Every structure is written in structure tokens, then in C-alpha cells.
Amino acid sequence: MAQHSCPIPDARIPTTHFAPRGDSSQLNAAHSPTAAELTDCLFFSPADGRIWLNDQRMLLMHSSSFGALRREIIERQGLEQARGLFTRAGYLSGARDARLIRERWPQADAAAVFAAGTYLHTLEGMTRVEPLHFRFDAESGFYEGEFVWHHSCEADEHIAGFGTGQDSVCWTEVGYAMGFVSGLFGHLVVFREVECRGMGHQQCRVQGKTAEQWGDAEHDLSYLNAGSAPFKPEQAPAPAPPASPAEPHSSAGQRPIGASAAFNSAMLALQRVAPTPATVLLSGESGVGKELFARQLHLLSPRHAGPFVALNCAAIPENLIEAELFGVERGAFTGATHARAGRFERANGGTLFLDEIACLDLPGQSKLLRALQEREVERVGGSQPLKVDVRVVAATNLDLRKAVAQGRFREDLFYRLNVFPVQLPPLRERRDDIPLLANAFLRRFCHEYQRSNAGLSMRALKVLLRHDFPGNVRELQNLMERGLIASEEGEAIDVQHLFSNESLPEPVYGVDAHGSLAVPLDEPAKAPALLDSLTRLDQAFTIDGLEARLINEALHTAAGNVAAAARLLGLSRAQFAYRLKKHQPPGPAS
């Protein structure tokens, strides 16, 4: 299938390098991206049944069909669950539109870029957006905006299905605004519908601020996470249980963050298996957050009041793995001066997380298999089996099927662990989550280091959104910590603060008017040298010839009016007449 993209903007329309601050009072309808340029990005391909917005496939559907789907989801899932589903769907749409604007107009005027979201939101048919005012400063982390939504599709359909009520109902539009502005701004911006036709108001009106400026955004943010329990206004969100003194870990108390389709697919799989006692196998690249997902599975399960015990199998020597898993009786070997419970015993009534399970040697695999089958363990040096009630969650960044085929992993153990497999996506497959994750890491490190959070510069955000993240979420976390340390207090984190010895993403190149590769779009384009331009236009030119050409073109443009032609070239009438006479061919000899 051929890739589609909207046409290159007219080179005559002036664009300026994107600034980190702006104000709606600075809006200029002539600045790119203009309404006409954005409209050109939307096109139809009836022959193959596709509609495109730049390179994103779109859908045209009946508003009433959307309303019917929405009503059925509300009736089946309840208002809170439905609100989360539609908020996340809107967030993803807004984040994708923000990416379109970043990539197509990387040097556009700041206010025009933010205003483009209001036009795209309108163009896609959900509502007509009227900006009342907005102001932002990415360096200080300030955003404030207020908008009116006219003819909201969601409000119309909700009123038709349920009438008016006490709560706002334009959930998809709110999610869209959050996704678009957060994707551009480098900070998480939360929008709230302060008036809604679904509540009986005359219009739908929204306000946007950063999560820090609101100060009480937990309710709003709960709808962006598929793993969150429905929010109850009378209850503050319960914090995750702290790790026991025996099991300290940096991820204790944290929860997975994201709103992308790949992230939500993994979270919904956890929600499905959590109520059961089934063994779960988490697989994914290093750094995707397997322990964090395992902790979330534990919190969602009926065992959440019990202990969560983690063991990295790669960190334990082969001769000690049995003692770590099953415990030791006093006198079992030299140095065993007292009995010690193993990880299975300490996890009794809770969850045991076995990371890097492929690193277990074959004898260790055999003993683990027996413990899983019999639900009992025997300490090293002991003679009495001990019954244990443990849910095992294993994790690997290797292909266990391939390890089985190579004889490095027991096939029977693989099938015992692979009861419910969950594949965790790498960060490059959930790029829409990068602003959310970066904001969460920055907030945590600012709290730990007693620093103020100025967020990311636009240039840094664009580089992160293009980066492939071989180290996944762990790499992003490390970059945010490094960026905060390297930057000055109150200074926005820029590219040089994030990357030191890592390779930067490939720059984005454009094509100039002559079909040649241009400078990277992240860098301001330099005006070509005049001599190079003249040589490109005319291989053989002289100063006199150039002057004659300018004189004749100005006279032609001014329709023969010498005074007007002189003004075009910044000359007086007498100066122009002198040059005109100089370049006129001599008359015939008398």
C-alpha cells in the first residue's frame, strides 16, 4: 500500500522556529499550519475504502452508531469504566494528532501549533472548538487554556440516550485535548469540563492546566490508566502496600503508567487473570517493567493483602539458588548457623515473582517444577515437607520455546509456567505513553532531589519521541534522572542534558524546492548563499545582466509605470530611468 502524506506547505508562507512559550493573542491566520494546510491532510481513497489524515487511517461513521455503541458500553460496564475507555481512546487520538503536527511543521510558530489541535479536533467531527484563550511556557511548566465546544457529538448522543445528569459527559473530547496538548507541551496537561450540555448547561466549556497546577488531578488521571479501579469520590486512591522490610525494592509503591493500545492490552490481560490462582508468565525485552507489572497483578488479585516476594534468578549463584528458593535448616552446611526460610515460605499466602527464570540451571528447574506441582517445599538439610500457598509469576526476556528446543530449559516446567502468558510491549511500540512516563519520572525525581520541575524542552520531547529506547522504560527513567541532575534549577531539560554517550535518533530530513535533501527539520534552515542561488538559476550571469533583468521584470510587473517599477526596486524615478536607458539597446544609426 502506498504511503500517503499531505502536500509540503507552500514555501511562500512564512514559518518560524517553534518557541517554548506562546499566547492565543499571538495567533496569526497566515502562520503554518493554516486551516487550509490541515484540511489538505485529510483525504479520501474510495477505490480501496480508506480515509486518511496524513498517514493515519481514519473512519467515517454515523453519529447515531457511535451513540449506540457508547450506550451499550455504559450499560454493560457502568459509567466509570465507560468513561475511562472513552477518555483513553480520545487521549490516543489527540496524541497521534500532536505527532502529526510535530512531524509536519517542526519549525512552526508556537501559538499556531497549539491552535492546530483545535482545528483538527473540529475537522474530525466530534465538536467545533472555539478557543477563548490559552497561554503556555514550557520552560517554567505553565499552561492555562479555556475553550468552548459547540455541537459536541458525545453530548448529543448522551442526552438522547440518558437525558441530562449531574456529571460531564464529553469524555472522548476531554481525552483528546489532554493527549494533544500533553504531546506538544512536554508536561501532562489535564482538561476538565466545567460546563456541559449533558449537565443542562447551555454550552460545553473546558479548562486546561498542568497536573501540578490543578493540585488535585488524581481523579482525572485515574481514567488514563486501564488498570485503575473505578474512582469513588468519597475515597482517596489507596496507596500501594509498602514492601516488607525483607523485600525492599525501588519499584514498591509504583504502578504501571500508560494509555496506549499496547499498554492497555497488557493491563487488561492482567485484570482478566488476576482473580484466578493461575501461574502467569511475563515476557518482554529487558527494561519493560516486568516486576512493576507483576506487582500490579498482585495488587489486583485476592492475595493483595499477602506478601509480594521477588527473586532475580540471574543474581543468585547456582549453588545457592536452592537455599534461596526453599530455605535452609540449621547445620545443613558449613556456615548455616541458624534456620532460614526460603522465598516460597516468605511468599506464603501471597505472590512469588521469579525474574529471569531462564537463568535457572537444570537441577534448579527440576526442584522448582516439583514445588509447583506438589505445592510444598523442603528446606536444604531438612526432612519434613512444608505446604505453601503461593501464586508464582515468572518473567523472561528470552524465548523460552527456543530454550526448550535447545535443551536449556525443561519442557515440562515451561508448560507449568506458561499457563497464562502476557507479552509486555517495548517502549517503541507505545510511544504515546512517553509524555506520561516522562512526567511521572520527573515528578518522582524532583520530589527525591528537592528540585522544581520545569519539564522537557520541545526539542528534547521530539528527540525522545523519535528514540527507539533499546533499554525501554528503564532507559527513559534513567534519562529523566540524568536530565534533572544535568540541568540547572528551574531550567527546562534539553537534549544535551539527556544524552551523553548514547547515539541520538536519526534526524528528520526534508526535501527542498529543487528535490534535494534539506537540513534536519529540527534545525532552523539557513538561507542559501545568494551566489549559489544565482548560479543555480543561471550558469552564466553578469552583474550588468542581472541588473538588466531586474529592471525589465520590475517594469513588466508595474505594467510600464516607471515610478511604480522604481518603488519595487527601492530606487528613485530618476535612478530607475537612468538604469533603464543604460540597458536599452542603441537605436538604429541615422
C-alpha positions as CSV (number, residue, x, y, z in Angstrom):
1,M,0.0,0.0,0.0
2,A,1.4,3.4,-0.9
3,Q,2.1,5.8,1.9
4,H,0.1,9.0,1.8
5,S,1.1,12.3,3.2
6,C,-0.3,15.8,2.9
7,P,1.5,18.2,0.5
8,I,4.5,20.2,1.5
9,P,3.3,23.6,2.8
10,D,3.7,26.5,0.3
11,A,7.2,27.8,0.7
12,R,5.9,31.4,0.5
13,I,4.0,31.0,3.8
14,P,6.4,32.2,6.5
15,T,7.2,29.9,9.3
16,T,9.4,30.5,12.4
17,H,11.2,28.2,14.7
18,F,8.9,26.7,17.3
19,A,9.2,28.6,20.6
20,P,8.7,27.1,24.1
21,R,6.1,29.8,25.0
22,G,3.0,31.3,23.4
23,D,-0.3,33.0,23.8
24,S,-3.5,32.9,21.9
25,S,-3.3,36.6,21.4
26,Q,-0.3,36.0,19.1
27,L,-2.3,33.9,16.7
28,N,-1.9,34.8,13.0
29,A,-4.1,33.0,10.5
30,A,-1.3,33.2,7.9
31,H,1.1,31.2,10.0
32,S,1.6,27.5,9.3
33,P,-0.1,25.2,10.0
34,T,-3.0,27.0,8.4
35,A,-6.6,25.7,8.3
36,A,-6.1,25.1,4.6
37,E,-2.9,23.1,5.1
38,L,-4.5,21.0,7.8
39,T,-7.6,20.4,5.6
40,D,-5.3,19.2,2.8
41,C,-4.0,16.4,5.2
42,L,-7.5,14.8,5.2
43,F,-8.3,12.9,2.0
44,F,-10.4,10.0,0.8
45,S,-9.5,6.9,-1.2
46,P,-12.8,5.4,-2.2
47,A,-11.2,2.8,-4.5
48,D,-9.7,0.9,-1.6
49,G,-12.1,2.0,1.1
50,R,-9.8,4.1,3.2
51,I,-9.8,7.7,4.6
52,W,-6.5,9.3,5.6
53,L,-5.4,12.1,7.9
54,N,-1.8,12.4,6.7
55,D,-0.5,8.8,7.2
56,Q,-3.2,7.8,9.8
57,R,-6.2,5.8,8.7
58,M,-9.5,7.4,9.8
59,L,-13.1,6.3,9.9
60,L,-16.4,8.0,8.9
61,M,-19.3,6.6,10.9
62,H,-22.8,7.7,11.8
63,S,-23.0,9.7,15.0
64,S,-26.0,7.6,16.0
65,S,-24.0,4.4,15.6
66,F,-21.3,5.9,17.9
67,G,-24.1,6.8,20.3
68,A,-25.5,3.3,20.3
69,L,-22.0,1.8,20.9
70,R,-21.5,4.3,23.7
71,R,-24.8,3.5,25.4
72,E,-24.2,-0.3,25.3
73,I,-20.7,0.1,26.8
74,I,-22.2,2.3,29.6
75,E,-25.0,-0.2,30.3
76,R,-22.6,-3.2,30.4
77,Q,-19.6,-1.6,32.1
78,G,-21.1,1.2,34.1
79,L,-20.4,4.9,33.9
80,E,-16.9,5.0,35.5
81,Q,-15.5,2.1,33.4
82,A,-17.0,3.5,30.2
83,R,-15.7,7.0,31.0
84,G,-12.2,5.5,31.3
85,L,-12.5,3.7,28.0
86,F,-13.6,6.7,26.0
87,T,-11.1,9.1,27.8
88,R,-8.2,6.8,26.8
89,A,-9.5,6.5,23.2
90,G,-9.6,10.3,23.0
91,Y,-6.2,10.6,24.5
92,L,-4.6,8.3,21.9
93,S,-6.3,10.3,19.1
94,G,-5.1,13.6,20.4
95,A,-1.5,12.2,20.9
96,R,-1.4,11.0,17.3
97,D,-2.6,14.3,16.0
98,A,0.1,16.0,18.1
99,R,2.7,13.8,16.5
100,L,1.3,14.8,13.0
101,I,1.8,18.5,13.9
102,R,5.3,17.9,15.3
103,E,6.5,16.0,12.3
104,R,4.9,18.1,9.6
105,W,5.5,21.6,11.0
106,P,8.6,21.2,13.2
107,Q,9.5,24.9,12.9
108,A,6.1,26.4,13.1
109,D,5.0,29.3,15.3
110,A,4.2,28.1,18.9
111,A,0.7,29.6,19.1
112,A,-0.2,28.3,15.7
113,V,0.9,24.8,16.6
114,F,-1.2,24.7,19.7
115,A,-4.2,26.2,17.8
116,A,-3.9,23.5,15.2
117,G,-5.3,21.0,17.7
118,T,-8.5,23.0,17.9
119,Y,-8.9,22.8,14.1
120,L,-8.0,19.1,13.8
121,H,-10.5,18.3,16.6
122,T,-13.1,20.3,14.7
123,L,-12.1,18.7,11.3
124,E,-12.6,15.2,12.7
125,G,-16.2,15.9,13.5
126,M,-16.5,15.4,17.3
127,T,-17.1,19.1,18.1
128,R,-16.4,22.6,16.9
129,V,-13.7,24.1,19.2
130,E,-13.7,27.8,20.0
131,P,-10.6,28.9,21.8
132,L,-11.4,31.6,24.4
133,H,-7.7,32.0,25.5
134,F,-4.6,29.9,26.1
135,R,-1.1,30.7,27.4
136,F,1.9,28.4,27.9
137,D,5.5,28.5,28.9
138,A,7.2,25.1,28.5
139,E,10.4,26.3,30.3
140,S,8.5,27.1,33.5
141,G,5.9,24.3,33.1
142,F,2.9,26.7,32.9
143,Y,-0.2,26.0,30.8
144,E,-3.6,27.6,31.1
145,G,-6.4,27.4,28.5
146,E,-10.1,27.7,28.2
147,F,-12.3,26.5,25.2
148,V,-15.9,26.2,24.3
149,W,-17.1,23.1,22.4
150,H,-20.0,23.6,20.1
151,H,-22.3,20.8,18.8
152,S,-20.5,18.1,20.8
153,C,-21.4,14.7,19.3
154,E,-20.9,13.0,22.7
155,A,-23.2,15.4,24.5
156,D,-25.9,15.0,21.8
157,E,-25.8,11.2,21.9
158,H,-25.6,11.0,25.7
159,I,-28.6,13.3,26.1
160,A,-30.5,11.2,23.5
161,G,-29.8,8.0,25.4
162,F,-29.8,9.1,29.1
163,G,-31.0,12.7,29.3
164,T,-29.2,15.2,31.4
165,G,-27.5,14.3,34.7
166,Q,-25.0,15.5,37.3
167,D,-21.7,14.7,35.6
168,S,-20.0,15.9,32.4
169,V,-20.2,13.5,29.5
170,C,-17.8,14.7,26.8
171,W,-15.2,12.1,27.8
172,T,-13.6,11.5,24.4
173,E,-13.2,15.2,23.7
174,V,-11.5,15.7,27.1
175,G,-9.2,12.8,26.4
176,Y,-8.3,14.2,23.0
177,A,-7.5,17.6,24.5
178,M,-5.2,16.0,27.1
179,G,-3.5,13.8,24.6
180,F,-2.9,16.6,22.0
181,V,-1.7,19.3,24.4
182,S,0.4,16.9,26.6
183,G,2.0,15.6,23.4
184,L,3.1,19.0,22.4
185,F,3.9,20.6,25.7
186,G,6.2,18.1,27.3
187,H,4.1,18.1,30.6
188,L,0.9,16.3,31.4
189,V,-1.9,18.8,30.9
190,V,-5.3,17.9,32.4
191,F,-8.5,19.2,31.0
192,R,-11.8,19.4,32.9
193,E,-15.3,20.1,31.5
194,V,-16.5,22.8,33.9
195,E,-19.8,23.2,31.9
196,C,-21.5,20.5,29.9
197,R,-24.8,20.3,27.9
198,G,-25.1,16.8,29.4
199,M,-25.5,18.5,32.8
200,G,-28.1,21.0,31.5
201,H,-25.7,23.9,30.7
202,Q,-26.2,26.0,27.5
203,Q,-22.7,25.1,26.2
204,C,-19.7,22.8,26.9
205,R,-16.8,24.7,28.3
206,V,-13.4,23.2,29.3
207,Q,-10.3,24.4,31.2
208,G,-6.8,23.0,30.9
209,K,-3.9,23.2,33.3
210,T,-0.9,21.0,34.1
211,A,-1.5,18.3,36.7
212,E,0.7,20.3,39.2
213,Q,-1.3,23.5,38.7
214,W,-4.6,21.6,39.4
215,G,-3.1,20.1,42.5
216,D,-5.9,17.5,42.8
217,A,-5.7,15.7,39.5
218,E,-5.8,12.1,40.8
219,H,-9.4,11.7,39.8
220,D,-8.8,12.9,36.3
221,L,-5.6,10.8,35.9
222,S,-7.3,7.6,37.0
223,Y,-9.2,7.5,33.7
224,L,-6.0,7.3,31.7
225,N,-4.9,4.0,33.3
226,A,-6.8,0.8,32.3
227,G,-5.5,-0.9,35.5
228,S,-7.1,1.7,37.8
229,A,-10.1,0.7,39.9
230,P,-13.1,2.9,39.4
231,F,-12.7,6.2,41.3
232,K,-15.0,6.8,44.2
233,P,-15.3,10.5,45.1
234,E,-15.7,9.7,48.8
235,Q,-12.4,7.8,48.9
236,A,-8.9,8.9,48.0
237,P,-7.0,6.5,45.9
238,A,-5.5,3.8,48.2
239,P,-1.7,3.7,48.1
240,A,0.0,0.5,47.2
241,P,1.0,-1.6,50.2
242,P,4.6,-0.9,51.2
243,A,7.2,-3.6,50.7
244,S,8.1,-5.6,53.8
245,P,11.5,-4.9,55.4
246,A,12.7,-8.2,54.0
247,E,11.8,-7.2,50.4
248,P,12.8,-3.6,49.8
249,H,12.7,-2.6,46.1
250,S,12.7,0.6,44.2
251,S,9.5,-0.2,42.4
252,A,7.5,-0.7,45.6
253,G,4.5,1.6,45.7
254,Q,4.7,2.4,42.0
255,R,2.3,1.4,39.3
256,P,2.5,0.9,35.6
257,I,1.7,4.1,33.7
258,G,0.3,4.4,30.2
259,A,-2.7,5.0,27.9
260,S,-1.5,3.4,24.6
261,A,-3.3,0.5,23.0
262,A,-0.3,-1.9,23.6
263,F,-0.1,-0.9,27.2
264,N,-3.9,-1.3,27.8
265,S,-3.9,-4.7,26.1
266,A,-1.3,-5.9,28.7
267,M,-3.2,-4.3,31.6
268,L,-6.5,-5.8,30.6
269,A,-4.8,-9.2,30.4
270,L,-3.6,-8.8,34.0
271,Q,-7.1,-7.8,35.0
272,R,-8.5,-10.9,33.5
273,V,-6.1,-13.3,35.1
274,A,-5.7,-11.5,38.5
275,P,-8.8,-13.0,40.2
276,T,-7.6,-16.6,39.4
277,P,-4.8,-18.6,41.1
278,A,-3.2,-19.3,37.6
279,T,0.5,-19.1,37.1
280,V,1.5,-16.2,34.9
281,L,4.5,-15.9,32.5
282,L,5.5,-12.3,31.7
283,S,7.7,-11.9,28.7
284,G,9.3,-8.9,27.1
285,E,12.5,-7.1,26.5
286,S,14.8,-6.0,29.3
287,G,13.6,-2.8,30.9
288,V,9.9,-3.0,30.0
289,G,8.9,-3.2,33.7
290,K,8.2,-6.8,34.3
291,E,8.4,-6.6,38.1
292,L,6.2,-3.5,38.1
293,F,3.5,-5.4,36.1
294,A,4.0,-8.4,38.5
295,R,3.3,-6.1,41.5
296,Q,0.3,-4.7,39.8
297,L,-1.0,-8.2,39.2
298,H,-0.5,-8.9,42.9
299,L,-2.4,-5.7,43.9
300,L,-5.3,-6.7,41.6
301,S,-5.5,-10.2,43.0
302,P,-7.3,-11.6,46.0
303,R,-3.8,-12.0,47.5
304,H,-3.1,-8.3,47.6
305,A,-3.1,-8.3,51.5
306,G,-0.4,-11.0,51.4
307,P,3.4,-10.6,50.8
308,F,4.9,-9.9,47.4
309,V,8.3,-11.6,47.2
310,A,10.7,-11.1,44.3
311,L,13.8,-13.1,43.3
312,N,16.1,-12.4,40.3
313,C,17.3,-15.8,39.3
314,A,20.2,-14.3,37.4
315,A,21.6,-12.7,40.5
316,I,21.9,-15.9,42.6
317,P,24.9,-18.3,42.1
318,E,23.8,-21.8,41.0
319,N,25.0,-23.4,44.3
320,L,22.8,-21.1,46.4
321,I,19.6,-21.0,44.3
322,E,18.0,-24.0,46.1
323,A,18.6,-22.4,49.5
324,E,17.2,-19.1,48.3
325,L,14.0,-20.7,47.0
326,F,13.4,-23.3,49.6
327,G,15.2,-22.2,52.8
328,V,17.9,-23.8,54.9
329,E,17.9,-25.8,58.2
330,R,20.5,-25.1,60.8
331,G,23.6,-27.1,60.2
332,A,22.8,-28.0,56.7
333,F,26.2,-26.9,55.5
334,T,29.2,-25.1,56.9
335,G,28.2,-21.6,58.0
336,A,24.5,-22.5,58.3
337,T,24.3,-21.4,62.0
338,H,20.6,-20.9,62.0
339,A,17.5,-22.0,60.1
340,R,16.3,-19.6,57.4
341,A,13.0,-19.6,55.4
342,G,13.2,-19.5,51.6
343,R,11.3,-17.3,49.2
344,F,8.5,-19.8,48.8
345,E,7.8,-19.8,52.6
346,R,8.1,-16.0,52.8
347,A,5.6,-15.6,50.0
348,N,3.1,-17.9,51.6
349,G,-0.4,-16.5,51.1
350,G,0.9,-14.1,48.5
351,T,2.8,-13.9,45.3
352,L,6.3,-15.1,44.4
353,F,7.9,-13.3,41.4
354,L,10.7,-15.1,39.7
355,D,12.5,-12.8,37.3
356,E,15.0,-14.1,34.6
357,I,13.6,-17.6,35.0
358,A,15.6,-18.8,32.0
359,C,18.8,-18.4,34.1
360,L,17.9,-21.3,36.4
361,D,20.2,-24.3,35.8
362,L,18.6,-27.6,35.0
363,P,18.8,-29.0,38.6
364,G,17.2,-25.9,39.9
365,Q,14.5,-26.1,37.3
366,S,13.7,-29.7,38.4
367,K,13.3,-28.7,42.0
368,L,11.1,-25.7,41.1
369,L,8.9,-27.9,39.0
370,R,8.4,-30.2,41.9
371,A,7.5,-27.3,44.2
372,L,4.9,-26.1,41.7
373,Q,3.4,-29.5,41.2
374,E,3.2,-30.6,44.8
375,R,2.7,-27.1,46.4
376,E,5.2,-28.0,49.0
377,V,8.9,-27.3,49.6
378,E,11.7,-28.9,51.6
379,R,14.4,-26.9,53.2
380,V,18.1,-27.7,52.4
381,G,19.1,-30.1,55.1
382,G,15.5,-30.7,56.2
383,S,13.4,-33.8,56.1
384,Q,9.9,-32.5,56.5
385,P,8.0,-31.1,53.5
386,L,6.3,-27.7,54.2
387,K,3.0,-26.9,52.5
388,V,2.9,-23.5,50.8
389,D,0.1,-21.5,49.2
390,V,1.9,-19.3,46.7
391,R,1.0,-17.8,43.3
392,V,4.0,-17.9,41.0
393,V,4.6,-15.2,38.4
394,A,7.7,-15.8,36.2
395,A,9.3,-13.4,33.8
396,T,11.8,-13.7,31.0
397,N,13.4,-11.6,28.3
398,L,14.3,-14.7,26.3
399,D,12.3,-17.0,24.0
400,L,11.6,-20.0,26.3
401,R,10.3,-22.1,23.5
402,K,13.7,-21.7,21.7
403,A,15.5,-22.5,25.0
404,V,13.4,-25.7,25.3
405,A,14.3,-26.7,21.7
406,Q,18.0,-26.2,22.5
407,G,17.7,-28.3,25.7
408,R,18.5,-25.4,28.0
409,F,15.0,-25.3,29.6
410,R,12.8,-28.2,30.8
411,E,9.7,-28.6,28.6
412,D,7.5,-29.7,31.4
413,L,8.5,-26.7,33.5
414,F,7.8,-24.4,30.6
415,Y,4.2,-25.7,30.2
416,R,3.8,-25.4,34.0
417,L,4.8,-21.7,33.9
418,N,3.1,-20.8,30.6
419,V,-0.5,-21.2,31.9
420,F,-1.3,-17.6,31.2
421,P,1.3,-15.8,29.1
422,V,1.3,-12.0,28.9
423,Q,3.6,-10.2,26.4
424,L,4.7,-6.8,27.6
425,P,5.3,-4.3,24.8
426,P,8.6,-2.4,24.3
427,L,8.5,1.3,24.7
428,R,9.0,1.9,20.9
429,E,5.6,0.3,20.4
430,R,3.9,2.6,23.0
431,R,5.4,6.0,22.0
432,D,2.1,7.8,23.0
433,D,3.0,6.9,26.6
434,I,6.3,8.7,26.6
435,P,5.0,12.1,27.8
436,L,3.0,10.4,30.6
437,L,6.0,8.3,31.7
438,A,8.5,11.2,31.4
439,N,6.2,13.4,33.5
440,A,5.8,10.7,36.2
441,F,9.6,10.1,36.4
442,L,10.3,13.8,36.6
443,R,7.8,14.4,39.4
444,R,9.3,11.5,41.4
445,F,12.9,12.6,41.0
446,C,12.0,16.3,41.7
447,H,10.5,15.1,45.0
448,E,13.5,12.9,45.8
449,Y,16.1,15.6,44.9
450,Q,14.1,18.6,46.2
451,R,14.1,20.2,42.8
452,S,11.4,22.2,40.9
453,N,10.1,20.6,37.7
454,A,10.5,22.7,34.6
455,G,9.7,19.8,32.3
456,L,11.2,19.0,28.9
457,S,12.1,21.4,26.1
458,M,10.2,20.9,22.8
459,R,13.4,19.8,21.2
460,A,14.0,17.2,23.9
461,L,10.5,15.9,23.7
462,K,10.8,15.5,19.9
463,V,14.1,13.6,20.2
464,L,12.5,11.3,22.9
465,L,9.5,10.6,20.7
466,R,11.9,9.5,17.8
467,H,14.2,7.5,20.1
468,D,14.0,3.7,19.8
469,F,14.8,3.1,23.5
470,P,16.7,-0.2,23.4
471,G,16.6,-0.1,27.2
472,N,12.8,0.6,27.2
473,V,11.1,2.2,30.2
474,R,14.2,1.7,32.4
475,E,16.2,3.8,29.9
476,L,13.6,6.6,29.9
477,Q,13.7,6.6,33.7
478,N,17.5,6.9,33.7
479,L,17.4,9.7,31.1
480,M,14.9,11.7,33.2
481,E,17.0,11.3,36.3
482,R,20.2,12.3,34.4
483,G,18.4,15.2,32.7
484,L,17.3,16.6,36.0
485,I,20.7,16.3,37.5
486,A,22.5,17.9,34.5
487,S,20.1,20.8,34.2
488,E,20.0,23.9,36.3
489,E,17.3,24.6,38.9
490,G,14.2,25.7,37.1
491,E,15.7,25.1,33.6
492,A,13.8,23.0,31.1
493,I,15.6,19.7,30.3
494,D,17.1,19.8,26.8
495,V,18.7,17.3,24.6
496,Q,22.3,17.9,25.9
497,H,21.1,17.1,29.4
498,L,19.6,13.8,28.4
499,F,22.2,12.2,26.0
500,S,25.9,11.9,26.6
501,N,27.4,8.8,25.1
502,E,24.2,7.4,23.6
503,S,23.5,7.7,19.9
504,L,20.8,10.2,19.0
505,P,17.9,9.2,16.8
506,E,18.4,9.8,13.1
507,P,17.5,13.4,12.2
508,V,14.4,14.1,10.1
509,Y,15.3,15.4,6.7
510,G,13.0,17.2,4.3
511,V,13.1,17.9,0.6
512,D,13.7,21.4,-0.7
513,A,12.1,23.0,-3.7
514,H,14.7,21.5,-6.0
515,G,14.2,17.9,-4.8
516,S,17.4,17.8,-2.8
517,L,17.7,16.6,0.8
518,A,17.5,19.6,3.1
519,V,18.9,20.3,6.6
520,P,17.3,18.3,9.5
521,L,13.9,19.7,10.2
522,D,14.8,20.2,13.9
523,E,17.4,22.8,13.0
524,P,16.5,26.3,11.6
525,A,17.1,26.3,7.9
526,K,19.8,28.7,6.8
527,A,19.2,31.0,3.9
528,P,21.2,29.8,0.8
529,A,24.1,32.0,-0.3
530,L,23.0,34.5,-3.0
531,L,25.8,33.5,-5.3
532,D,24.8,29.8,-5.0
533,S,21.2,30.7,-5.8
534,L,22.2,32.8,-8.9
535,T,24.5,30.1,-10.1
536,R,21.7,27.5,-9.8
537,L,19.3,29.8,-11.7
538,D,21.7,30.8,-14.5
539,Q,25.0,29.1,-15.1
540,A,26.4,32.2,-16.8
541,F,25.4,35.6,-15.4
542,T,27.0,39.0,-15.0
543,I,26.2,42.0,-12.7
544,D,25.1,44.0,-15.7
545,G,22.9,41.2,-16.9
546,L,21.3,40.7,-13.5
547,E,20.6,44.5,-13.2
548,A,19.0,44.5,-16.7
549,R,16.8,41.5,-15.8
550,L,15.6,43.2,-12.6
551,I,14.8,46.4,-14.4
552,N,12.8,44.7,-17.1
553,E,10.9,42.4,-14.6
554,A,10.0,45.4,-12.4
555,L,8.8,47.4,-15.4
556,H,6.7,44.4,-16.6
557,T,5.2,43.9,-13.1
558,A,4.3,47.6,-12.9
559,A,2.7,47.4,-16.3
560,G,5.1,50.0,-17.8
561,N,4.7,52.6,-14.9
562,V,8.3,53.8,-14.4
563,A,7.5,55.3,-10.9
564,A,5.9,52.1,-9.6
565,A,8.7,50.0,-11.0
566,A,11.2,52.2,-9.3
567,R,9.5,51.8,-5.9
568,L,9.6,48.0,-6.3
569,L,13.4,48.1,-6.5
570,G,13.9,50.9,-3.9
571,L,15.1,53.4,-6.4
572,S,14.0,57.0,-7.2
573,R,12.3,57.5,-10.6
574,A,15.4,59.3,-11.9
575,Q,17.7,56.4,-10.8
576,F,15.4,53.8,-12.4
577,A,15.1,55.9,-15.6
578,Y,18.9,56.2,-15.8
579,R,19.4,52.4,-15.5
580,L,16.6,51.7,-17.9
581,K,18.2,53.9,-20.5
582,K,21.6,52.3,-19.8
583,H,20.3,48.8,-20.6
584,Q,18.2,49.7,-23.6
585,P,19.7,48.6,-27.0
586,P,21.0,51.5,-29.1
587,G,18.7,52.8,-31.8
588,P,19.4,52.4,-35.5
589,A,22.1,54.7,-36.9
590,S,20.7,57.7,-38.8
